[in-house]
């Protein structure tokens, strides 16, 4: 079993912050305390997510396609463009993912009856069973990973992460000085 951190053991980020405070005491390293921890947590999460999904013969990317199709409701079909726009799937590799899932019998491609140019990807019965099984296990895996966080803390963290995502996206917007320059 992995050794649990105690209050007496600083985490890796705390050590990094301490090192910078010693080496460059004038720097404000507070962003590291949030973003470095977020990054490290993501790496730990992703490793656990990947191993759980790969045990079922799926890639994380393929799992994202299957869950997008499942969330769409019966008849569980979407176009490649709709899959790309679904939020978690980049458009770059949609076709490769669809090819693999079709080869594995988890989805089929169907032309639209009214517009033959439109192609839908639809879950097969096997694909529906697979995504339901893997997604149920996925949620249990995530519950385990959040076991040390209370329900109230989860809600607070979800709100803060949403706010953080907005802040990161907004950081690309020009500031007031940049807008007026020109």
CNS distance restraints for C-alpha pairs under 8 A (distance, minus, plus):
assign (resid   5 and name CA) (resid   9 and name CA) 6.11 0.50 0.50
assign (resid   5 and name CA) (resid  10 and name CA) 7.88 0.50 0.50
assign (resid   5 and name CA) (resid  11 and name CA) 7.46 0.50 0.50
assign (resid   6 and name CA) (resid  10 and name CA) 7.92 0.50 0.50
assign (resid  10 and name CA) (resid  14 and name CA) 5.71 0.50 0.50
assign (resid  10 and name CA) (resid  15 and name CA) 6.56 0.50 0.50
assign (resid  11 and name CA) (resid  15 and name CA) 6.54 0.50 0.50
assign (resid  12 and name CA) (resid  16 and name CA) 6.33 0.50 0.50
assign (resid  13 and name CA) (resid  17 and name CA) 6.14 0.50 0.50
assign (resid  13 and name CA) (resid  32 and name CA) 7.35 0.50 0.50
assign (resid  13 and name CA) (resid  33 and name CA) 6.54 0.50 0.50
assign (resid  13 and name CA) (resid  36 and name CA) 6.66 0.50 0.50
assign (resid  13 and name CA) (resid  37 and name CA) 6.53 0.50 0.50
assign (resid  14 and name CA) (resid  18 and name CA) 6.11 0.50 0.50
assign (resid  14 and name CA) (resid  33 and name CA) 7.38 0.50 0.50
assign (resid  15 and name CA) (resid  19 and name CA) 6.15 0.50 0.50
assign (resid  16 and name CA) (resid  20 and name CA) 6.30 0.50 0.50
assign (resid  17 and name CA) (resid  21 and name CA) 6.10 0.50 0.50
assign (resid  17 and name CA) (resid  29 and name CA) 6.45 0.50 0.50
assign (resid  17 and name CA) (resid  32 and name CA) 7.32 0.50 0.50
assign (resid  17 and name CA) (resid  33 and name CA) 7.48 0.50 0.50
assign (resid  18 and name CA) (resid  22 and name CA) 6.24 0.50 0.50
assign (resid  19 and name CA) (resid  23 and name CA) 6.12 0.50 0.50
assign (resid  20 and name CA) (resid  24 and name CA) 5.34 0.50 0.50
assign (resid  20 and name CA) (resid  25 and name CA) 6.78 0.50 0.50
assign (resid  20 and name CA) (resid  27 and name CA) 7.65 0.50 0.50
assign (resid  20 and name CA) (resid  29 and name CA) 7.48 0.50 0.50
assign (resid  21 and name CA) (resid  25 and name CA) 4.38 0.50 0.50
assign (resid  21 and name CA) (resid  26 and name CA) 7.49 0.50 0.50
assign (resid  21 and name CA) (resid  27 and name CA) 7.25 0.50 0.50
assign (resid  21 and name CA) (resid  29 and name CA) 7.90 0.50 0.50
assign (resid  29 and name CA) (resid  33 and name CA) 7.19 0.50 0.50
assign (resid  30 and name CA) (resid  34 and name CA) 7.13 0.50 0.50
assign (resid  31 and name CA) (resid  35 and name CA) 5.97 0.50 0.50
assign (resid  31 and name CA) (resid  36 and name CA) 7.75 0.50 0.50
assign (resid  32 and name CA) (resid  36 and name CA) 4.86 0.50 0.50
assign (resid  32 and name CA) (resid  37 and name CA) 7.20 0.50 0.50
assign (resid  33 and name CA) (resid  37 and name CA) 6.09 0.50 0.50
assign (resid  34 and name CA) (resid  38 and name CA) 6.08 0.50 0.50
assign (resid  35 and name CA) (resid  39 and name CA) 6.04 0.50 0.50
assign (resid  36 and name CA) (resid  40 and name CA) 6.11 0.50 0.50
assign (resid  37 and name CA) (resid  41 and name CA) 5.94 0.50 0.50
assign (resid  38 and name CA) (resid  42 and name CA) 6.05 0.50 0.50
assign (resid  39 and name CA) (resid  43 and name CA) 6.27 0.50 0.50
assign (resid  40 and name CA) (resid  44 and name CA) 6.36 0.50 0.50
assign (resid  41 and name CA) (resid  45 and name CA) 6.05 0.50 0.50
assign (resid  42 and name CA) (resid  46 and name CA) 5.85 0.50 0.50
assign (resid  43 and name CA) (resid  47 and name CA) 6.19 0.50 0.50
assign (resid  44 and name CA) (resid  48 and name CA) 6.48 0.50 0.50
assign (resid  45 and name CA) (resid  49 and name CA) 6.02 0.50 0.50
assign (resid  45 and name CA) (resid 145 and name CA) 7.76 0.50 0.50
assign (resid  46 and name CA) (resid  50 and name CA) 5.86 0.50 0.50
assign (resid  47 and name CA) (resid  51 and name CA) 6.26 0.50 0.50
assign (resid  48 and name CA) (resid  52 and name CA) 6.23 0.50 0.50
assign (resid  49 and name CA) (resid  53 and name CA) 6.26 0.50 0.50
assign (resid  49 and name CA) (resid  60 and name CA) 7.87 0.50 0.50
assign (resid  49 and name CA) (resid 138 and name CA) 7.43 0.50 0.50
assign (resid  49 and name CA) (resid 141 and name CA) 7.71 0.50 0.50
assign (resid  50 and name CA) (resid  54 and name CA) 5.91 0.50 0.50
assign (resid  50 and name CA) (resid  59 and name CA) 7.34 0.50 0.50
assign (resid  50 and name CA) (resid  60 and name CA) 6.18 0.50 0.50
assign (resid  51 and name CA) (resid  55 and name CA) 6.28 0.50 0.50
assign (resid  52 and name CA) (resid  56 and name CA) 7.47 0.50 0.50
assign (resid  52 and name CA) (resid 138 and name CA) 7.25 0.50 0.50
assign (resid  52 and name CA) (resid 141 and name CA) 7.86 0.50 0.50
assign (resid  53 and name CA) (resid  57 and name CA) 7.17 0.50 0.50
assign (resid  53 and name CA) (resid  58 and name CA) 5.84 0.50 0.50
assign (resid  53 and name CA) (resid  59 and name CA) 6.57 0.50 0.50
assign (resid  53 and name CA) (resid  60 and name CA) 6.51 0.50 0.50
assign (resid  53 and name CA) (resid  63 and name CA) 7.44 0.50 0.50
assign (resid  53 and name CA) (resid 134 and name CA) 7.01 0.50 0.50
assign (resid  53 and name CA) (resid 138 and name CA) 7.56 0.50 0.50
assign (resid  54 and name CA) (resid  58 and name CA) 4.97 0.50 0.50
assign (resid  54 and name CA) (resid  59 and name CA) 5.77 0.50 0.50
assign (resid  54 and name CA) (resid  60 and name CA) 7.54 0.50 0.50
assign (resid  56 and name CA) (resid 134 and name CA) 7.33 0.50 0.50
assign (resid  58 and name CA) (resid  62 and name CA) 6.04 0.50 0.50
assign (resid  58 and name CA) (resid  63 and name CA) 6.29 0.50 0.50
assign (resid  59 and name CA) (resid  63 and name CA) 6.11 0.50 0.50
assign (resid  60 and name CA) (resid  64 and name CA) 6.18 0.50 0.50
assign (resid  61 and name CA) (resid  65 and name CA) 6.54 0.50 0.50
assign (resid  61 and name CA) (resid  89 and name CA) 7.21 0.50 0.50
assign (resid  61 and name CA) (resid  97 and name CA) 6.97 0.50 0.50
assign (resid  62 and name CA) (resid  66 and name CA) 6.31 0.50 0.50
assign (resid  62 and name CA) (resid  97 and name CA) 5.72 0.50 0.50
assign (resid  62 and name CA) (resid  98 and name CA) 7.73 0.50 0.50
assign (resid  62 and name CA) (resid 100 and name CA) 8.00 0.50 0.50
assign (resid  62 and name CA) (resid 101 and name CA) 6.87 0.50 0.50
assign (resid  63 and name CA) (resid  67 and name CA) 6.09 0.50 0.50
assign (resid  63 and name CA) (resid 131 and name CA) 7.43 0.50 0.50
assign (resid  64 and name CA) (resid  68 and name CA) 6.10 0.50 0.50
assign (resid  64 and name CA) (resid  88 and name CA) 6.75 0.50 0.50
assign (resid  64 and name CA) (resid  89 and name CA) 6.62 0.50 0.50
assign (resid  65 and name CA) (resid  69 and name CA) 6.25 0.50 0.50
assign (resid  65 and name CA) (resid  83 and name CA) 6.88 0.50 0.50
assign (resid  65 and name CA) (resid  89 and name CA) 7.15 0.50 0.50
assign (resid  65 and name CA) (resid  97 and name CA) 7.60 0.50 0.50
assign (resid  65 and name CA) (resid  98 and name CA) 7.86 0.50 0.50
assign (resid  66 and name CA) (resid  70 and name CA) 6.13 0.50 0.50
assign (resid  66 and name CA) (resid 123 and name CA) 7.41 0.50 0.50
assign (resid  66 and name CA) (resid 127 and name CA) 7.39 0.50 0.50
assign (resid  66 and name CA) (resid 131 and name CA) 6.09 0.50 0.50
assign (resid  67 and name CA) (resid  71 and name CA) 5.96 0.50 0.50
assign (resid  67 and name CA) (resid 131 and name CA) 6.48 0.50 0.50
assign (resid  67 and name CA) (resid 135 and name CA) 7.60 0.50 0.50
assign (resid  68 and name CA) (resid  72 and name CA) 6.28 0.50 0.50
assign (resid  68 and name CA) (resid  83 and name CA) 6.74 0.50 0.50
assign (resid  68 and name CA) (resid  86 and name CA) 6.70 0.50 0.50
assign (resid  69 and name CA) (resid  73 and name CA) 7.32 0.50 0.50
assign (resid  69 and name CA) (resid  76 and name CA) 5.02 0.50 0.50
assign (resid  69 and name CA) (resid  77 and name CA) 5.69 0.50 0.50
assign (resid  69 and name CA) (resid  78 and name CA) 6.47 0.50 0.50
assign (resid  69 and name CA) (resid  83 and name CA) 7.76 0.50 0.50
assign (resid  69 and name CA) (resid 122 and name CA) 7.08 0.50 0.50
assign (resid  69 and name CA) (resid 123 and name CA) 6.77 0.50 0.50
assign (resid  70 and name CA) (resid  74 and name CA) 7.81 0.50 0.50
assign (resid  70 and name CA) (resid  76 and name CA) 5.51 0.50 0.50
assign (resid  70 and name CA) (resid 123 and name CA) 7.57 0.50 0.50
assign (resid  70 and name CA) (resid 128 and name CA) 7.08 0.50 0.50
assign (resid  70 and name CA) (resid 131 and name CA) 7.35 0.50 0.50
assign (resid  71 and name CA) (resid  76 and name CA) 7.53 0.50 0.50
assign (resid  72 and name CA) (resid  76 and name CA) 5.65 0.50 0.50
assign (resid  72 and name CA) (resid  77 and name CA) 7.02 0.50 0.50
assign (resid  72 and name CA) (resid  78 and name CA) 7.59 0.50 0.50
assign (resid  73 and name CA) (resid  77 and name CA) 7.97 0.50 0.50
assign (resid  75 and name CA) (resid 122 and name CA) 7.18 0.50 0.50
assign (resid  75 and name CA) (resid 123 and name CA) 7.93 0.50 0.50
assign (resid  76 and name CA) (resid 122 and name CA) 5.48 0.50 0.50
assign (resid  76 and name CA) (resid 123 and name CA) 5.71 0.50 0.50
assign (resid  77 and name CA) (resid 120 and name CA) 5.90 0.50 0.50
assign (resid  77 and name CA) (resid 121 and name CA) 5.25 0.50 0.50
assign (resid  77 and name CA) (resid 122 and name CA) 4.04 0.50 0.50
assign (resid  77 and name CA) (resid 123 and name CA) 6.55 0.50 0.50
assign (resid  78 and name CA) (resid  82 and name CA) 5.79 0.50 0.50
assign (resid  78 and name CA) (resid  83 and name CA) 6.29 0.50 0.50
assign (resid  78 and name CA) (resid 120 and name CA) 5.18 0.50 0.50
assign (resid  78 and name CA) (resid 121 and name CA) 5.52 0.50 0.50
assign (resid  78 and name CA) (resid 122 and name CA) 6.73 0.50 0.50
assign (resid  79 and name CA) (resid  83 and name CA) 6.23 0.50 0.50
assign (resid  79 and name CA) (resid 118 and name CA) 7.28 0.50 0.50
assign (resid  79 and name CA) (resid 119 and name CA) 5.91 0.50 0.50
assign (resid  79 and name CA) (resid 120 and name CA) 4.47 0.50 0.50
assign (resid  79 and name CA) (resid 121 and name CA) 6.03 0.50 0.50
assign (resid  80 and name CA) (resid  84 and name CA) 6.18 0.50 0.50
assign (resid  80 and name CA) (resid  91 and name CA) 7.86 0.50 0.50
assign (resid  80 and name CA) (resid  94 and name CA) 6.53 0.50 0.50
assign (resid  80 and name CA) (resid  95 and name CA) 7.35 0.50 0.50
assign (resid  80 and name CA) (resid 119 and name CA) 7.73 0.50 0.50
assign (resid  80 and name CA) (resid 120 and name CA) 7.16 0.50 0.50
assign (resid  80 and name CA) (resid 121 and name CA) 7.34 0.50 0.50
assign (resid  81 and name CA) (resid  85 and name CA) 6.18 0.50 0.50
assign (resid  81 and name CA) (resid  91 and name CA) 7.34 0.50 0.50
assign (resid  82 and name CA) (resid  86 and name CA) 6.02 0.50 0.50
assign (resid  83 and name CA) (resid  87 and name CA) 7.99 0.50 0.50
assign (resid  83 and name CA) (resid  89 and name CA) 6.67 0.50 0.50
assign (resid  83 and name CA) (resid  91 and name CA) 7.86 0.50 0.50
assign (resid  83 and name CA) (resid  94 and name CA) 7.57 0.50 0.50
assign (resid  84 and name CA) (resid  88 and name CA) 7.68 0.50 0.50
assign (resid  84 and name CA) (resid  89 and name CA) 5.15 0.50 0.50
assign (resid  84 and name CA) (resid  90 and name CA) 5.38 0.50 0.50
assign (resid  84 and name CA) (resid  91 and name CA) 4.68 0.50 0.50
assign (resid  84 and name CA) (resid  94 and name CA) 6.88 0.50 0.50
assign (resid  85 and name CA) (resid  89 and name CA) 7.21 0.50 0.50
assign (resid  85 and name CA) (resid  90 and name CA) 7.84 0.50 0.50
assign (resid  85 and name CA) (resid  91 and name CA) 7.79 0.50 0.50
assign (resid  89 and name CA) (resid  94 and name CA) 7.41 0.50 0.50
assign (resid  90 and name CA) (resid  94 and name CA) 6.93 0.50 0.50
assign (resid  93 and name CA) (resid  97 and name CA) 6.24 0.50 0.50
assign (resid  94 and name CA) (resid  98 and name CA) 6.08 0.50 0.50
assign (resid  95 and name CA) (resid  99 and name CA) 6.07 0.50 0.50
assign (resid  96 and name CA) (resid 100 and name CA) 6.35 0.50 0.50
assign (resid  97 and name CA) (resid 101 and name CA) 6.21 0.50 0.50
assign (resid  98 and name CA) (resid 102 and name CA) 5.91 0.50 0.50
assign (resid  98 and name CA) (resid 107 and name CA) 7.73 0.50 0.50
assign (resid  98 and name CA) (resid 121 and name CA) 7.60 0.50 0.50
assign (resid  99 and name CA) (resid 103 and name CA) 6.09 0.50 0.50
assign (resid 100 and name CA) (resid 104 and name CA) 6.23 0.50 0.50
assign (resid 101 and name CA) (resid 105 and name CA) 6.34 0.50 0.50
assign (resid 101 and name CA) (resid 106 and name CA) 5.33 0.50 0.50
assign (resid 101 and name CA) (resid 107 and name CA) 5.96 0.50 0.50
assign (resid 102 and name CA) (resid 106 and name CA) 5.73 0.50 0.50
assign (resid 102 and name CA) (resid 107 and name CA) 4.88 0.50 0.50
assign (resid 102 and name CA) (resid 108 and name CA) 5.61 0.50 0.50
assign (resid 102 and name CA) (resid 109 and name CA) 7.66 0.50 0.50
assign (resid 105 and name CA) (resid 124 and name CA) 7.01 0.50 0.50
assign (resid 105 and name CA) (resid 126 and name CA) 7.02 0.50 0.50
assign (resid 105 and name CA) (resid 127 and name CA) 7.05 0.50 0.50
assign (resid 106 and name CA) (resid 123 and name CA) 5.94 0.50 0.50
assign (resid 106 and name CA) (resid 124 and name CA) 5.38 0.50 0.50
assign (resid 106 and name CA) (resid 125 and name CA) 7.62 0.50 0.50
assign (resid 106 and name CA) (resid 126 and name CA) 5.71 0.50 0.50
assign (resid 106 and name CA) (resid 127 and name CA) 3.83 0.50 0.50
assign (resid 106 and name CA) (resid 128 and name CA) 7.51 0.50 0.50
assign (resid 106 and name CA) (resid 130 and name CA) 7.79 0.50 0.50
assign (resid 107 and name CA) (resid 121 and name CA) 6.32 0.50 0.50
assign (resid 107 and name CA) (resid 122 and name CA) 5.24 0.50 0.50
assign (resid 107 and name CA) (resid 123 and name CA) 4.27 0.50 0.50
assign (resid 107 and name CA) (resid 124 and name CA) 4.91 0.50 0.50
assign (resid 107 and name CA) (resid 127 and name CA) 6.09 0.50 0.50
assign (resid 108 and name CA) (resid 121 and name CA) 5.64 0.50 0.50
assign (resid 108 and name CA) (resid 122 and name CA) 5.36 0.50 0.50
assign (resid 108 and name CA) (resid 123 and name CA) 6.53 0.50 0.50
assign (resid 108 and name CA) (resid 124 and name CA) 6.53 0.50 0.50
assign (resid 109 and name CA) (resid 119 and name CA) 6.46 0.50 0.50
assign (resid 109 and name CA) (resid 120 and name CA) 5.48 0.50 0.50
assign (resid 109 and name CA) (resid 121 and name CA) 4.48 0.50 0.50
assign (resid 109 and name CA) (resid 122 and name CA) 6.25 0.50 0.50
assign (resid 110 and name CA) (resid 119 and name CA) 5.52 0.50 0.50
assign (resid 110 and name CA) (resid 120 and name CA) 5.13 0.50 0.50
assign (resid 110 and name CA) (resid 121 and name CA) 6.38 0.50 0.50
assign (resid 110 and name CA) (resid 122 and name CA) 7.39 0.50 0.50
assign (resid 111 and name CA) (resid 115 and name CA) 7.57 0.50 0.50
assign (resid 111 and name CA) (resid 116 and name CA) 5.43 0.50 0.50
assign (resid 111 and name CA) (resid 117 and name CA) 7.09 0.50 0.50
assign (resid 111 and name CA) (resid 118 and name CA) 5.77 0.50 0.50
assign (resid 111 and name CA) (resid 119 and name CA) 4.44 0.50 0.50
assign (resid 111 and name CA) (resid 120 and name CA) 6.15 0.50 0.50
assign (resid 112 and name CA) (resid 116 and name CA) 5.33 0.50 0.50
assign (resid 112 and name CA) (resid 117 and name CA) 7.34 0.50 0.50
assign (resid 112 and name CA) (resid 118 and name CA) 5.40 0.50 0.50
assign (resid 112 and name CA) (resid 119 and name CA) 6.02 0.50 0.50
assign (resid 112 and name CA) (resid 120 and name CA) 6.99 0.50 0.50
assign (resid 123 and name CA) (resid 127 and name CA) 5.23 0.50 0.50
assign (resid 123 and name CA) (resid 128 and name CA) 5.88 0.50 0.50
assign (resid 124 and name CA) (resid 128 and name CA) 6.13 0.50 0.50
assign (resid 125 and name CA) (resid 129 and name CA) 6.26 0.50 0.50
assign (resid 126 and name CA) (resid 130 and name CA) 6.09 0.50 0.50
assign (resid 127 and name CA) (resid 131 and name CA) 6.06 0.50 0.50
assign (resid 128 and name CA) (resid 132 and name CA) 6.11 0.50 0.50
assign (resid 129 and name CA) (resid 133 and name CA) 6.15 0.50 0.50
assign (resid 130 and name CA) (resid 134 and name CA) 6.07 0.50 0.50
assign (resid 131 and name CA) (resid 135 and name CA) 5.68 0.50 0.50
assign (resid 132 and name CA) (resid 136 and name CA) 6.11 0.50 0.50
assign (resid 133 and name CA) (resid 137 and name CA) 6.44 0.50 0.50
assign (resid 134 and name CA) (resid 138 and name CA) 5.94 0.50 0.50
assign (resid 135 and name CA) (resid 139 and name CA) 6.19 0.50 0.50
assign (resid 136 and name CA) (resid 140 and name CA) 6.46 0.50 0.50
assign (resid 137 and name CA) (resid 141 and name CA) 6.14 0.50 0.50
assign (resid 138 and name CA) (resid 142 and name CA) 6.25 0.50 0.50
assign (resid 139 and name CA) (resid 143 and name CA) 6.13 0.50 0.50
assign (resid 140 and name CA) (resid 144 and name CA) 6.27 0.50 0.50
assign (resid 141 and name CA) (resid 145 and name CA) 6.37 0.50 0.50
assign (resid 142 and name CA) (resid 146 and name CA) 6.24 0.50 0.50
assign (resid 143 and name CA) (resid 147 and name CA) 6.07 0.50 0.50
assign (resid 146 and name CA) (resid 154 and name CA) 7.98 0.50 0.50
assign (resid 149 and name CA) (resid 153 and name CA) 5.90 0.50 0.50
assign (resid 149 and name CA) (resid 154 and name CA) 6.22 0.50 0.50
assign (resid 150 and name CA) (resid 154 and name CA) 6.11 0.50 0.50
assign (resid 151 and name CA) (resid 155 and name CA) 6.35 0.50 0.50
assign (resid 152 and name CA) (resid 156 and name CA) 6.25 0.50 0.50
assign (resid 153 and name CA) (resid 157 and name CA) 5.87 0.50 0.50
assign (resid 154 and name CA) (resid 158 and name CA) 5.99 0.50 0.50
assign (resid 155 and name CA) (resid 159 and name CA) 6.31 0.50 0.50
assign (resid 156 and name CA) (resid 160 and name CA) 6.19 0.50 0.50
assign (resid 157 and name CA) (resid 161 and name CA) 5.95 0.50 0.50
assign (resid 158 and name CA) (resid 162 and name CA) 6.14 0.50 0.50
assign (resid 159 and name CA) (resid 163 and name CA) 6.24 0.50 0.50
assign (resid 160 and name CA) (resid 164 and name CA) 6.02 0.50 0.50
assign (resid 161 and name CA) (resid 165 and name CA) 6.06 0.50 0.50
assign (resid 162 and name CA) (resid 166 and name CA) 6.35 0.50 0.50
assign (resid 163 and name CA) (resid 167 and name CA) 6.17 0.50 0.50
assign (resid 164 and name CA) (resid 168 and name CA) 6.14 0.50 0.50
assign (resid 165 and name CA) (resid 169 and name CA) 6.20 0.50 0.50
assign (resid 166 and name CA) (resid 170 and name CA) 5.92 0.50 0.50
assign (resid 167 and name CA) (resid 171 and name CA) 6.05 0.50 0.50
assign (resid 168 and name CA) (resid 172 and name CA) 7.43 0.50 0.50
assign (resid 169 and name CA) (resid 173 and name CA) 7.71 0.50 0.50
assign (resid 174 and name CA) (resid 178 and name CA) 5.55 0.50 0.50
assign (resid 174 and name CA) (resid 179 and name CA) 6.08 0.50 0.50
assign (resid 175 and name CA) (resid 179 and name CA) 6.27 0.50 0.50
assign (resid 176 and name CA) (resid 180 and name CA) 6.39 0.50 0.50
assign (resid 177 and name CA) (resid 181 and name CA) 6.21 0.50 0.50
